[in-house]
């Protein structure tokens, strides 16, 4: 790909190349970065320094510094000051962000004319209701107002923002909340299994209807015998179905036992009974309960969807019933069945039932895909190559420069560098909203070259060709540390890179809601324990986990400790790294001696099942990136590092999507 040698290195280089920055030169931008970050931090603490801000007045992010100060004092921001800000930054992400926090403040003080004067259309339901409140308070609650308020009322069966309460009160007073509208929301709330919303929507119904609606809500909350005396109409049947489906998640056995009496009393249709039986089967098989096969068979074929088809195949595999697993796969629809996962397992089940010759063409189909199951299929065939069809576009220097010059992209990169991820994403999304496919891809390259690797994951893959952008979608950074620590712990470096890609997308400052930190998402307690066990002298507590070298050293050593615990088997180690030791031990006990591919597919947690397959597939891709060849995935998941390596080729009939 043709590259601009300076413009794809850093934000400062971008500015120097673009010629659009108001900063005198690129060095000033780099020098001011720390000042800008400190000024924003001070503004958020209520310590805005006007003199310091003035010195940064020409910085591309000055608007965000102003925003930080205004947001800190949002309830006291004057209208003239706010409108001046919106005017100066009109069309920029910072103006949209400011409006989204200022208008609610305007609504709180009920300054309705100001809210209307500064209103712009939005998907934010709370703000939409605030605007309706403003129109009502200023005498503009016309027929259009009523229509918009009713549309919000009907839009969901879930709870709506508090700002909508006043709207609905006025709507009711105007006669705009008919019994039919109330029942429509009750029905929608029942479908969402939201009994509190059902009760709220029922207020204002005639006494008899109110009593019935509250009985309906109580049933959705917890099925009870009152339903046996409900009116035998479609609404009662719908509510009963919703309540029983909700109960099935918590207690499939009780739901199965109670279903016949409600079906008989209310004359539930076959489809409604099937809806309940579906949930009974799903929440039984999700933990491979002893009644799984019977309850799956009780669901009519017409009620099956892709999820239940998969579970029927997995359940049979979990019992080692290969003929039933094969039959389950063959009941899938053509699109699902043609996916590389199920092409592979259809072949495996044929092989398990002694029909290897029938399996061969299915393996060949699966092997066309650059996926975990495609790689497994190539191994089963004994192929010397894996299918991989990377795409490296050759965009013009002019196209690259045009994206590099975009002020929103410049601001996004600089915000990323000062660790303002949410603001950076706002600028990023603003830029991409104007981009075509080529511009979006080039923007991802800009982000990659500035160390913002996750943009490739979140912004690419929208087309089959974009899925082939492996060098973008599978970034590689800190590879010296990865190789060093992998060698120290006798771990495949491609596996470590794959873990980092899956856990943090190479963001050293990543932090999860569970407080896992850094590149390999290490918990502080784990970090301290592993650091002590390996004698890591420079470990300085949890904050050290944000240092890439430290995190890789600890994460890789932890993988080795898990490997030792799980008999050197990476596929079990990967499951434990994601799910923890307790569920992993349960899966080992439930399915001892299973082939690794089948053991992985029958993991009961969707997240972990997909995680293990993803890590193993990513490892192949990273082997390609690091070495140009790959350890066979079958050997990889069994911990055999010395096997004959595979090359890569793009076959003429390859499925060029996937990863």
VEXRO-274679 format. One record per residue (C-alpha): residue number from 0; residue in three letters; x, z, y. Coordinates in Angstrom, 2 decimals. Each point is the difference from the previous one (the first is absolute). Layout:
  nr rest    east      up   north
 NUM  ala       X       Z       Y
...
***
This chain:
  nr rest    east      up   north
   0  unk    0.00    0.00    0.00
   1  unk    1.31   -0.87    3.48
   2  unk    0.60    3.20    1.93
   3  unk    0.71    0.99    3.56
   4  unk    3.19    2.00   -0.43
   5  unk   -0.70    2.48    2.76
   6  unk   -3.77    0.06    0.31
   7  unk   -0.58    1.32   -3.51
   8  unk    2.25    3.04    0.10
   9  unk   -1.58    2.66    2.19
  10  unk   -2.56    0.51    2.73
  11  unk    2.72   -0.02    2.63
  12  unk    1.33   -3.29   -1.35
  13  unk   -3.52   -1.39    0.02
  14  unk   -0.33    0.89    3.65
  15  unk    3.36   -1.49    0.84
  16  unk   -0.98   -3.25   -1.71
  17  unk   -3.51   -0.20    1.34
  18  unk    0.76    0.39    3.65
  19  unk   -3.36    1.68    0.62
  20  unk    0.99    3.65    0.16
  21  unk   -0.15    1.68    3.38
  22  unk    2.90    2.17   -1.12
  23  unk    3.21   -1.24    1.61
  24  unk    1.71   -0.58   -3.31
  25  unk   -0.19    0.81   -3.69
  26  unk    2.46    2.87    0.35
  27  unk   -2.32    1.73    2.45
  28  unk   -2.81   -0.10   -2.54
  29  unk    2.15    1.60   -2.68
  30  unk    1.29    2.59    2.46
  31  unk   -3.49    0.86    1.22
  32  unk   -1.55    0.36   -3.43
  33  unk    0.87    3.66   -0.36
  34  unk   -1.13    0.67    3.57
  35  unk   -3.31   -1.73   -0.59
  36  unk   -0.62    1.94   -3.20
  37  unk    0.82    3.29    1.70
  38  unk   -2.24   -0.84    2.96
  39  unk   -2.96   -0.73   -2.29
  40  unk    0.60    3.23   -1.92
  41  unk    0.09    1.93    3.29
  42  unk   -3.18   -1.66    1.24
  43  unk   -1.83    0.99   -3.17
  44  unk    1.08    3.61    0.54
  45  unk   -1.42   -0.06    3.51
  46  unk    3.44   -0.23    1.58
  47  unk   -0.18   -3.49    1.49
  48  unk    3.01   -0.56    2.24
  49  unk   -0.90   -2.48    2.76
  50  unk    3.63   -0.53    1.01
  51  unk    1.03   -0.68   -3.59
  52  unk   -2.94   -2.36   -0.42
  53  unk    0.90   -1.90    3.16
  54  unk    3.43   -0.76   -1.43
  55  unk   -1.74   -1.60   -2.98
  56  unk   -2.50   -1.98    2.03
  57  unk    1.31   -3.39   -1.13
  58  unk    0.19    0.88   -3.68
  59  unk   -2.34   -2.07   -2.26
  60  unk   -1.54    3.24   -1.29
  61  unk   -0.67    1.55    3.38
  62  unk   -3.72   -0.51   -0.55
  63  unk    0.14    2.17   -3.10
  64  unk    1.78    2.73    1.95
  65  unk   -2.84   -0.10    2.52
  66  unk   -2.48    0.03   -2.86
  67  unk    1.59    3.11   -1.51
  68  unk   -0.33    1.84    3.31
  69  unk   -3.57   -1.13    0.60
  70  unk   -1.10    0.83   -3.53
  71  unk    1.44    3.52    0.33
  72  unk   -2.37    0.58    2.95
  73  unk   -2.77   -2.36   -1.04
  74  unk   -2.90    2.24    1.10
  75  unk    1.29    0.15    3.57
  76  unk    1.11   -3.60    0.48
  77  unk   -1.71   -1.42    3.07
  78  unk   -2.00   -3.18   -0.18
  79  unk    2.15   -1.83    2.52
  80  unk    3.18    0.96   -1.86
  81  unk   -1.47   -1.09   -3.34
  82  unk   -1.27   -3.30    1.33
  83  unk    3.34   -0.72    1.62
  84  unk    1.72    0.57   -3.34
  85  unk   -2.47   -2.26   -1.81
  86  unk    0.44   -2.72    2.61
  87  unk    3.80    0.08   -0.12
  88  unk    0.11   -0.15   -3.78
  89  unk   -3.04   -2.19   -0.56
  90  unk    0.23   -1.90   -3.28
  91  unk    2.67    2.28   -1.45
  92  unk   -0.31    2.38   -2.92
  93  unk    0.78    2.97    2.24
  94  unk   -3.09   -0.73    2.10
  95  unk   -2.20   -0.12   -3.09
  96  unk    1.51    3.25   -1.27
  97  unk   -0.58    1.67    3.36
  98  unk   -3.59   -1.21    0.23
  99  unk   -0.72    1.39   -3.50
 100  unk    0.95    3.54    1.11
 101  unk   -1.16   -0.17    3.63
 102  unk   -3.56   -1.23   -0.56
 103  unk   -0.86    2.93   -2.31
 104  unk    1.26    2.32    2.75
 105  unk   -2.20   -1.85    2.50
 106  unk   -2.93    0.43   -2.40
 107  unk    0.69    3.73   -0.37
 108  unk   -0.42    0.47    3.75
 109  unk   -2.99   -2.35   -0.06
 110  unk    1.39   -2.33    2.65
 111  unk   -2.19   -2.79   -1.23
 112  unk    0.57   -2.59    2.76
 113  unk    3.75    0.22   -0.51
 114  unk   -0.37   -0.40   -3.76
 115  unk   -2.15   -3.09    0.42
 116  unk    2.33   -1.50    2.60
 117  unk    2.96    0.26   -2.38
 118  unk   -1.74   -0.77   -3.27
 119  unk    1.26   -2.71   -2.33
 120  unk   -1.53   -0.88   -3.39
 121  unk    1.40    2.04   -2.89
 122  unk   -0.56    0.76   -3.67
 123  unk    0.34    3.74    0.73
 124  unk   -3.49    1.36   -0.76
 125  unk    0.56    3.15    2.06
 126  unk    0.81   -2.06    3.07
 127  unk   -2.91   -2.33   -0.65
 128  unk   -2.31    3.01   -0.03
 129  unk    1.64    1.34    3.17
 130  unk   -0.75   -3.31    1.69
 131  unk   -3.61    0.16   -1.14
 132  unk   -0.22    3.51    1.43
 133  unk    1.35   -1.34    3.29
 134  unk   -2.51   -2.84    0.12
 135  unk   -2.85    2.37   -0.74
 136  unk    1.10    2.48    2.66
 137  unk    0.21   -2.75    2.61
 138  unk   -3.43   -1.41   -0.75
 139  unk    1.11   -2.93   -2.10
 140  unk   -1.57    0.96   -3.34
 141  unk   -1.81   -3.28   -0.41
 142  unk   -1.08   -1.92   -3.10
 143  unk    3.59   -1.06   -0.63
 144  unk    1.05    3.67    0.15
 145  unk   -2.60    0.85   -2.63
 146  unk    1.14   -2.84   -2.23
 147  unk    3.67    1.08    0.21
 148  unk   -0.85    3.65   -0.67
 149  unk   -2.10   -0.95   -3.02
 150  unk    2.85   -2.18   -1.31
 151  unk    2.36    2.99    0.06
 152  unk   -2.65    2.15   -1.72
 153  unk   -0.29   -2.58   -2.79
 154  unk    3.74   -0.75   -0.23
 155  unk    0.98    2.60   -2.58
 156  unk   -1.26    2.77   -2.20
 157  unk    2.95    2.18    0.98
 158  unk    0.22    2.51    2.82
 159  unk    0.38   -1.44    3.50
 160  unk    1.96    1.41    2.98
 161  unk   -1.53    2.83    2.04
 162  unk   -0.35   -2.34    3.00
 163  unk   -2.73   -1.81   -1.92
 164  unk   -2.23    3.09   -0.25
 165  unk   -1.19   -0.30    3.60
 166  unk   -0.58   -3.74   -0.47
 167  unk   -2.21    0.60   -3.00
 168  unk   -1.89    2.78    1.79
 169  unk   -0.88   -2.39    2.83
 170  unk   -0.78   -2.75   -2.48
 171  unk   -2.39    2.34   -1.76
 172  unk   -1.64    1.06    3.27
 173  unk   -0.50   -3.67    0.88
 174  unk   -1.75   -0.58   -3.32
 175  unk    2.90   -2.04   -1.29
 176  unk    0.53    1.99   -3.18
 177  unk   -2.89   -1.00   -2.20
 178  unk   -0.64    1.53   -3.39
 179  unk    1.26   -3.22   -1.55
 180  unk    3.32    0.31    1.85
 181  unk    0.34    3.63   -1.05
 182  unk   -0.65   -0.89   -3.61
 183  unk    2.47   -2.88    0.20
 184  unk    2.75    2.42    1.06
 185  unk   -1.06    2.49   -2.66
 186  unk    0.26   -2.72   -2.63
 187  unk    3.43   -1.06    1.28
 188  unk    1.20    3.62    0.07
 189  unk   -1.20    0.49   -3.57
 190  unk    2.00   -3.05   -1.05
 191  unk    3.04    1.58    1.69
 192  unk   -0.85    3.32   -1.72
 193  unk   -0.26    1.79    3.35
 194  unk   -2.83    2.57   -0.28
 195  unk    0.76    1.58    3.40
 196  unk   -0.50   -3.36    1.71
 197  unk   -3.23   -0.45   -1.94
 198  unk   -1.33    3.30    1.33
 199  unk    1.02   -0.84    3.55
 200  unk   -1.67   -3.41   -0.12
 201  unk   -3.19    1.52   -1.37
 202  unk   -0.61    2.19    3.06
 203  unk   -2.94   -1.45    1.89
 204  unk   -1.84   -1.25   -3.07
 205  unk   -3.54    1.29   -0.58
 206  unk   -0.05    3.32   -1.85
 207  unk   -0.79   -1.42   -3.42
 208  unk    2.63   -2.70    0.28
 209  unk    2.52    2.52    1.33
 210  unk   -0.57    2.24   -3.01
 211  unk    0.46   -2.93   -2.38
 212  unk    3.15   -1.19    1.80
 213  unk    1.51    3.47   -0.21
 214  unk   -0.85    0.10   -3.71
 215  unk    1.77   -3.33   -0.37
 216  unk    3.05    1.38    1.81
 217  unk    0.05    3.09   -2.23
 218  unk   -0.03   -2.25   -3.06
 219  unk    2.92   -2.08    1.24
 220  unk    1.80    3.27    0.66
 221  unk   -0.81    1.25   -3.51
 222  unk   -2.52   -1.66   -2.34
 223  unk   -2.92    2.23   -0.85
 224  unk   -3.39   -0.17   -1.71
 225  unk   -1.92   -0.54    3.25
 226  unk    0.65   -3.71   -0.44
 227  unk   -2.30   -0.06   -3.00
 228  unk   -2.93    0.37    2.41
 229  unk    1.13   -2.51    2.63
 230  unk   -2.13   -3.01    0.87
 231  unk    0.63   -2.79   -2.49
 232  unk    1.26   -2.50    2.54
 233  unk    3.18   -1.95    0.63
 234  unk    1.38    2.52    2.49
 235  unk   -0.28    2.87   -2.48
 236  unk    1.69   -2.10   -2.62
 237  unk    2.80   -0.92    2.42
 238  unk    0.59    3.62    1.04
 239  unk   -0.05    1.21   -3.61
 240  unk    2.55   -2.65   -0.92
 241  unk    2.26    1.02    2.89
 242  unk   -0.22    3.68   -0.88
 243  unk    0.72   -0.54   -3.68
 244  unk    2.91   -2.32    0.83
 245  unk    1.46    2.76    2.19
 246  unk   -0.46    2.59   -2.76
 247  unk    1.77   -2.29   -2.48
 248  unk    3.26    0.38    1.91
 249  unk   -0.02    3.76   -0.55
 250  unk   -1.81    0.30   -3.32
 251  unk   -0.42   -3.19   -2.05
 252  unk   -1.39    1.89   -2.99
 253  unk   -2.76    1.70    2.00
 254  unk   -0.89   -3.28    1.67
 255  unk   -0.26   -1.82   -3.32
 256  unk   -2.20    2.79   -1.36
 257  unk   -2.34    0.07    3.01
 258  unk   -0.32   -3.74    0.61
 259  unk   -2.80   -0.68   -2.55
 260  unk   -2.44    2.50    1.50
 261  unk    0.40   -1.40    3.51
 262  unk   -0.07   -3.57   -1.28
 263  unk   -3.29    0.66   -1.79
 264  unk   -1.62    2.02    2.79
 265  unk    0.91   -2.41    2.81
 266  unk    0.11   -3.21   -2.05
 267  unk    3.58   -0.83    0.95
 268  unk    0.80   -3.64   -0.53
 269  unk    2.57   -1.15   -2.53
 270  unk    2.35   -0.83    2.88
 271  unk   -0.39    3.47    1.50
 272  unk    0.65    1.70   -3.32
 273  unk    3.02   -2.26   -0.46
 274  unk    1.30    1.09    3.41
 275  unk   -0.05    3.62   -1.16
 276  unk    1.44   -0.82   -3.41
 277  unk    2.80   -1.87    1.75
 278  unk    1.00    3.15    1.88
 279  unk   -0.32    2.12   -3.14
 280  unk    2.34   -2.33   -1.86
 281  unk    2.43   -0.36    2.90
 282  unk    0.47    3.72    0.56
 283  unk    0.33    0.61   -3.72
 284  unk    2.56   -2.70   -0.70
 285  unk    2.00    0.87    3.13
 286  unk    1.32    2.98   -1.96
 287  unk   -0.39   -1.61   -3.47
 288  unk   -2.69    2.48   -0.99
 289  unk   -1.01    0.01   -3.69
 290  unk   -3.28   -1.77    0.77
 291  unk    1.68   -2.82    1.92
 292  unk   -0.54   -2.84   -2.46
 293  unk   -3.62    0.87   -0.69
 294  unk   -0.86    0.37    3.69
 295  unk    1.75   -3.26    0.87
 296  unk   -2.01   -1.77   -2.68
 297  unk   -3.20    1.49    1.44
 298  unk    0.51   -1.88    3.28
 299  unk   -1.75   -3.39   -0.13
 300  unk    2.34   -2.96    0.35
 301  unk   -1.81   -1.08    3.17
 302  unk    1.07    3.24    1.71
 303  unk    3.69   -0.48   -0.71
 304  unk    2.36   -0.83    2.84
 305  unk    3.76   -0.56    0.01
 306  unk    0.76    3.72    0.20
 307  unk   -2.07    0.91   -3.04
 308  unk    1.30   -3.01   -1.94
 309  unk    3.53    1.29    0.57
 310  unk   -0.93    3.50   -1.09
 311  unk   -1.63   -1.29   -3.19
 312  unk    3.23   -1.79   -0.90
 313  unk    2.15    3.02    0.89
 314  unk   -2.19    2.40   -1.92
 315  unk    0.33   -2.06   -3.17
 316  unk    3.76   -0.26    0.51
 317  unk    0.23    3.77    0.51
 318  unk   -1.40    0.43   -3.53
 319  unk    2.19   -2.71   -1.47
 320  unk   -3.09   -2.08   -0.77
 321  unk    1.57   -3.39    0.58
 322  unk   -2.98   -2.14   -1.16
 323  unk   -2.35    1.83    2.36
 324  unk    2.49   -0.31    2.85
 325  unk    0.23   -3.74   -0.65
 326  unk   -3.78   -0.29   -0.06
 327  unk   -0.23    1.92    3.28
 328  unk    2.49   -2.31    1.70
 329  unk   -1.87   -3.05   -1.23
 330  unk   -3.20    1.31    1.60
 331  unk    1.62   -0.11    3.44
 332  unk   -0.93   -2.74    2.42
 333  unk    2.31   -3.03    0.20
 334  unk    1.68    1.04    3.26
 335  unk    0.82    3.50   -1.18
 336  unk    1.03   -1.13   -3.45
 337  unk    2.38   -2.61    1.44
 338  unk    1.95    2.62    1.99
 339  unk    3.52    0.41   -1.36
 340  unk   -0.74    3.63   -1.01
 341  unk   -2.88   -0.90   -2.28
 342  unk    1.51   -3.25   -1.24
 343  unk    2.96    2.12   -1.10
 344  unk   -2.11    2.68   -1.67
 345  unk   -2.23   -2.54   -1.69
 346  unk    3.17   -1.42   -1.51
 347  unk    1.23    3.49   -0.92
 348  unk   -3.26    0.84   -1.72
 349  unk    0.13   -3.27   -1.92
 350  unk    3.52    0.84   -1.05
 351  unk   -1.09    3.52   -0.99
 352  unk   -2.67   -1.52   -2.23
 353  unk    2.46   -2.34   -1.72
 354  unk   -0.76   -3.16    1.99
 355  unk    3.33   -0.63    1.67
 356  unk   -0.38   -3.77    0.03
 357  unk   -3.22    0.35    2.03
 358  unk    1.81    2.34    2.38
 359  unk    2.74   -2.45    0.94
 360  unk   -1.93   -2.23    2.42
 361  unk   -1.44    3.06    1.72
 362  unk    3.47    1.45    0.45
 363  unk    1.11   -3.30    1.48
 364  unk   -2.87    0.07    2.49
 365  unk    0.78    3.58    1.01
 366  unk    3.71   -0.72    0.34
 367  unk   -0.71   -2.43    2.84
 368  unk   -0.68    2.98    2.30
 369  unk    2.72    2.02    1.76
 370  unk   -1.71    3.29   -0.91
 371  unk    0.72    2.90   -2.32
 372  unk   -2.16   -1.51   -2.72
 373  unk    1.41   -3.46    0.65
 374  unk    3.50    1.36   -0.54
 375  unk   -1.13    1.83   -3.15
 376  unk   -1.50   -3.23   -1.32
 377  unk    3.29   -1.84    0.58
 378  unk    1.75    2.72   -2.00
 379  unk   -2.48   -0.35   -2.84
 380  unk    0.74   -3.72   -0.10
 381  unk    3.75    0.59    0.06
 382  unk    0.37   -2.11    3.13
 383  unk    3.42    0.06    1.66
 384  unk   -1.51   -0.25    3.49
 385  unk   -2.67    1.68    2.08
 386  unk   -2.29   -2.01    2.21
 387  unk    0.73    0.51    3.67
 388  unk   -0.75   -2.49    2.76
 389  unk    1.38    1.45    3.23
 390  unk   -0.76   -1.70    3.29
 391  unk    2.40    0.03    2.94
 392  unk   -1.68   -1.79    2.94
 393  unk    2.06   -2.09    2.39
 394  unk   -1.71    0.78    3.29
 395  unk    1.30   -1.53    3.18
 396  unk    2.11    1.92    2.47
 397  unk   -2.67   -0.68    2.60
 398  unk   -2.71    1.62   -2.13
 399  unk    2.22    3.02   -0.63
 400  unk    0.81    0.36    3.67
 401  unk   -3.66   -0.20    1.01
 402  unk   -0.86    3.00   -2.16
 403  unk    3.15    1.84    1.08
 404  unk   -1.03   -0.39    3.65
 405  unk   -3.47    1.48   -0.50
 406  unk   -0.08    3.18    2.12
 407  unk   -2.34    1.67   -2.49
 408  unk    2.51   -0.57   -2.82
 409  unk    2.80    1.31    2.21
 410  unk   -2.02    3.12    0.77
 411  unk   -0.96    0.43   -3.66
 412  unk    3.63   -0.09   -1.12
 413  unk    1.09    2.44    2.70
 414  unk   -2.83    2.41   -0.81
 415  unk    0.98   -0.12   -3.64
 416  unk    3.56    0.92    0.93
 417  unk   -1.13    3.11    1.88
 418  unk   -2.19    1.01   -2.97
 419  unk   -3.37   -0.66    1.61
 420  unk   -1.42   -1.73   -3.06
 421  unk   -3.68    0.09    1.01
 422  unk    0.69   -1.51    3.40
 423  unk    2.34   -2.56   -1.54
 424  unk   -2.74   -1.08   -2.40
 425  unk   -2.42   -0.36    2.92
 426  unk    2.40   -2.40    1.74
 427  unk    0.70   -1.76   -3.29
 428  unk   -3.68   -0.53   -0.75
 429  unk   -0.58   -1.26    3.53
 430  unk    2.75   -2.60   -0.43
 431  unk   -1.12   -1.09   -3.46
 432  unk   -3.59   -0.41    1.14
 433  unk    1.21   -3.06    1.94
 434  unk    2.34   -1.40   -2.68
 435  unk   -0.37   -2.75   -2.52
 436  unk    1.47    0.25   -3.51
 437  unk    3.47   -1.17    1.04
 438  unk    0.18    2.32    2.98
 439  unk   -1.11    2.94   -2.11
 440  unk    2.75   -0.69   -2.51
 441  unk    2.64   -0.29    2.74
 442  unk   -1.20    3.27    1.51
 443  unk    0.59    1.64   -3.37
 444  unk    3.55   -1.35    0.05
 445  unk    0.51    1.54    3.44
 446  unk   -1.29    3.32   -1.31
 447  unk    2.21   -0.21   -3.10
 448  unk    3.10   -0.64    2.09
 449  unk   -0.84    3.04    2.11
 450  unk   -0.37    2.24   -3.05
 451  unk   -3.81    0.06   -0.01
 452  unk   -0.38   -1.09   -3.58
 453  unk   -3.60    0.92   -0.76
 454  unk   -1.36   -2.79    2.22
 455  unk    0.73   -2.44   -2.81
 456  unk   -2.13    2.05   -2.38
 457  unk   -2.92    0.46    2.39
 458  unk    0.07   -3.39    1.72
 459  unk    0.92   -2.49   -2.73
 460  unk   -1.58   -0.99   -3.30
 461  unk   -3.09   -1.52    1.60
 462  unk    0.76   -3.38   -1.61
 463  unk    1.61   -0.92   -3.34
 464  unk    3.03   -1.38    1.82
 465  unk    0.49    3.26    1.89
 466  unk    0.15    1.88   -3.29
 467  unk    3.12   -2.06   -0.77
 468  unk    1.88    1.39    3.01
 469  unk    1.93    2.36   -2.23
 470  unk    2.93    0.61    2.33
 471  unk   -2.46    1.18    2.66
 472  unk   -2.44    1.84   -2.24
 473  unk    2.78    1.72   -1.91
 474  unk    2.42    1.22    2.67
 475  unk    3.37    1.39   -0.99
 476  unk    1.80    2.56    2.10
 477  unk    2.49    2.80   -0.70
 478  unk    1.09   -2.01   -3.03
 479  unk    3.50    1.56    0.01
 480  unk   -1.51    3.48   -0.36
 481  unk   -2.44   -1.26   -2.62
 482  unk    2.79   -1.49   -2.10
 483  unk    2.25    3.03    0.44
 484  unk   -2.58    2.64   -0.93
 485  unk   -1.44   -2.13   -2.80
 486  unk    3.45   -0.31   -1.55
 487  unk    0.55    3.74    0.41
 488  unk   -3.20    0.75   -1.90
 489  unk    0.08   -2.90   -2.49
 490  unk   -3.22   -1.39    1.48
 491  unk   -0.78   -3.67    0.50
 492  unk    0.40   -0.65    3.76
 493  unk   -2.85   -2.52   -0.05
 494  unk   -2.27    2.82   -1.19
 495  unk    1.09    2.22    2.90
 496  unk   -0.64   -2.81    2.49
 497  unk   -3.42   -0.53   -1.57
 498  unk   -0.83    3.70    0.37
 499  unk    0.95   -0.12    3.67
 500  unk   -2.10   -3.12    0.55
 501  unk   -3.03    1.64   -1.64
 502  unk    0.43    3.42    1.57
 503  unk    1.00   -0.68    3.61
 504  unk    0.61   -3.74    0.45
 505  unk    3.51    0.94    1.11
 506  unk   -1.17    2.24    2.85
 507  unk    2.43    2.95    0.08
 508  unk   -2.42    1.98    2.20
 509  unk   -2.99   -0.38   -2.31
 510  unk   -2.00    3.15   -0.64
 511  unk   -3.05    0.27   -2.23
 512  unk   -3.05    2.26    0.42
 513  unk    1.46    2.08   -2.86
 514  unk    3.23    0.41    2.05
 515  unk    2.09   -2.31   -2.18
 516  unk    2.81   -1.21    2.22
 517  unk    2.35   -2.89    0.53
 518  unk    0.84   -3.16   -1.90
 519  unk   -0.80    1.30   -3.49
 520  unk   -2.73    2.39    1.18
 521  unk    1.62    3.20   -1.20
 522  unk   -1.86    3.29    0.39
 523  unk    2.04    2.69    1.83
 524  unk   -0.10    2.36   -2.99
 525  unk    1.22   -2.77   -2.30
 526  unk    2.67   -0.95    2.52
 527  unk    1.34    3.55    0.20
 528  unk   -0.02    0.41   -3.78
 529  unk    1.73   -3.31   -0.71
 530  unk    2.53    0.46    2.81
 531  unk    0.98    3.35   -1.47
 532  unk    0.21   -1.35   -3.54
 533  unk    2.35   -2.84    1.00
 534  unk    2.02    2.09    2.42
 535  unk   -0.87   -2.05    3.08
 536  unk    2.12    1.83    2.53
 537  unk   -1.38   -1.60    3.16
 538  unk   -3.68    0.59   -0.78
 539  unk   -1.56    1.50    3.12
 540  unk   -3.53    0.70   -1.11
 541  unk   -3.12   -2.14    0.10
 542  unk    1.10   -1.90    3.11
 543  unk    2.90   -1.39   -2.03
 544  unk   -2.49   -1.99   -2.04
 545  unk   -0.38   -2.35    2.97
 546  unk    3.65   -0.97   -0.35
 547  unk    0.10   -3.14   -2.19
 548  unk    3.20    0.87   -1.87
 549  unk   -1.18    3.55   -0.73
 550  unk   -3.45   -1.12   -1.07
 551  unk    1.33   -2.68   -2.33
 552  unk    2.51    2.45   -1.50
 553  unk   -2.72    2.58   -0.68
 554  unk   -2.69   -2.47   -1.07
 555  unk    2.30   -1.78   -2.43
 556  unk    1.27    3.28   -1.45
 557  unk   -3.62    1.09   -0.42
 558  unk   -0.76   -3.20   -1.90
 559  unk    2.93    0.80   -2.31
 560  unk   -1.34    3.53   -0.57
 561  unk   -3.40   -1.42   -0.90
 562  unk    1.64   -2.59   -2.23
 563  unk    1.78    2.75   -1.87
 564  unk   -3.27    1.86   -0.40
 565  unk   -1.85   -3.08   -1.26
 566  unk    2.56   -1.10   -2.58
 567  unk    1.51   -2.72    2.18
 568  unk   -3.23   -1.99    0.22
 569  unk   -0.51   -1.44    3.50
 570  unk   -3.66   -0.89   -0.45
 571  unk   -0.92    3.63   -0.68
 572  unk    2.36    1.16    2.74
 573  unk   -1.71   -2.29    2.51
 574  unk   -3.40    1.40   -0.99
 575  unk    1.28    3.55    0.46
 576  unk    1.58   -0.87    3.37
 577  unk   -3.43   -1.08    1.22
 578  unk   -2.45    2.31   -1.78
 579  unk    2.06    3.06   -0.82
 580  unk    0.85    1.68   -3.31
 581  unk   -3.43    1.37   -1.01
 582  unk   -1.97   -3.25   -0.29
 583  unk    3.07   -1.75   -1.41
 584  unk    0.21    2.58   -2.77
 585  unk   -3.68   -0.51   -0.72
 586  unk    0.41   -3.76   -0.29
 587  unk    2.96    0.47   -2.33
 588  unk   -2.01    2.35   -2.20
 589  unk   -3.06   -2.24   -0.05
 590  unk    1.87   -3.19   -0.92
 591  unk    3.25    0.87   -1.77
 592  unk    1.96   -2.90   -1.38
 593  unk   -1.87   -2.66    1.95
 594  unk    1.87   -3.14    1.01
 595  unk    1.12    0.39    3.63
 596  unk   -2.13   -2.85    1.36
 597  unk   -3.14    1.37   -1.63
 598  unk    0.84    3.58    0.99
 599  unk    0.32   -1.13    3.63
 600  unk   -3.28   -1.92   -0.07
 601  unk   -1.87    2.98   -1.43
 602  unk    1.16    2.50    2.64
 603  unk   -3.27    1.48    1.23
 604  unk    0.98    0.25    3.68
 605  unk   -0.42   -3.38    1.68
 606  unk    2.60    0.85    2.65
 607  unk    2.63    0.91   -2.58
 608  unk   -0.86   -2.85   -2.35
 609  unk    0.45   -2.50    2.81
 610  unk    3.04    1.84    1.34
 611  unk    1.95   -0.22   -3.26
 612  unk   -0.75   -3.71   -0.39
 613  unk    0.84   -0.61    3.65
 614  unk    3.35    1.83   -0.16
 615  unk    1.05   -1.91   -3.10
 616  unk   -0.98   -3.35    1.57
 617  unk    1.70    0.93    3.28
 618  unk    3.13    0.88   -1.96
 619  unk    0.20   -3.55   -1.32
 620  unk   -0.35   -1.39    3.52
 621  unk    2.66    2.34    1.33
 622  unk    2.31   -0.90   -2.88
 623  unk   -0.36   -3.59    1.20
 624  unk    0.75    1.07    3.56
 625  unk    3.00    2.13   -0.96
 626  unk    1.50   -2.08   -2.80
 627  unk   -1.72   -3.36   -0.33
 628  unk   -0.91    0.83   -3.61
 629  unk   -2.18    2.70   -1.58
 630  unk   -0.02    2.48   -2.82
 631  unk   -2.98   -0.88   -2.23
 632  unk   -2.94    2.20    0.94
 633  unk   -0.53    0.97   -3.64
 634  unk    3.53    1.38   -0.17
 635  unk   -0.29    1.46    3.47
 636  unk   -3.05    2.13   -0.75
 637  unk    1.69    1.27   -3.16
 638  unk    3.20    0.94    1.82
 639  unk    2.20   -2.61   -1.64
 640  unk    2.36   -1.06    2.79
 641  unk    2.41   -2.13   -2.04
 642  unk   -2.41   -2.71   -1.16
 643  unk    0.61   -3.68    0.64
 644  unk   -1.17   -0.82    3.49
 645  unk   -2.48   -2.68    0.98
 646  unk    0.26   -2.74    2.58
 647  unk   -2.82   -1.14    2.26
 648  unk   -1.63   -3.41    0.27
 649  unk   -3.04   -1.51    1.64
 650  unk   -1.80   -1.78   -2.80
 651  unk   -2.03   -3.08    0.84
 652  unk   -3.25    1.68   -1.03
 653  unk    0.84    3.43    1.36
 654  unk   -2.58    2.25    1.60
 655  unk    1.85    0.23    3.30
 656  unk   -1.91    2.96    1.34
 657  unk    0.34    3.56   -1.19
 658  unk    2.97    2.32    0.12
***
